[in-house]
């Protein structure tokens, strides 16, 4: 079922037990650097084995002011929300001298979920100004999407909204991550069937 699909998750807490058994599973750890390194390494390894993935599917938790807690959101557009070179004349989130646009876009595969722009950065957000820039906030998807764009691999991302980007965000995440793992697993199985 997962032959040409690599499933990428940041933390074991976000992972349903049944998903831990699949061969093409990658746990990256938290943050853009970990995500970039781990995914690049795994794709290189799979290419050397002659089995590069056709799809990389990222599932995980996220915060949002736009979407309600306990909802699933599909993302195919991504920004690096903590890139700020405005002091030297660049737009917020734009990387200087980059060949990629500020909003990195992948093909849209999911139509049965609401869709949002995902902002990734190396901070846990409880700040309204950051929340206003994007629809979904998390810490790895932009990096994963960027690696896939560079490697010409289709990237799909589904997020479970655990918190509302407020002062209770950390507690909300702790309280709902198990529910997130179940909902993400159920949706992933459905999604993979549509890709076959």
Secondary structure, 3 states (H helix, E strand, C coil): CCCCEEEEECCHHHCCHHHHHCCCEEECCCCHHHHHHHHHHHHHHHHHCCCCCCEEEEEEEEECCCCCCCCEEEEEEEEECCCCCHHHCCCCCCCCCCCCCCCEECCCCCCCCEEEEEEECCCCCCCHHHHHHCCEEECCHHHHHHHHHHHCCEEEEEEEEEECCCCCHHHHHHHHHHHHHHHHHHHHHHHHHHHC
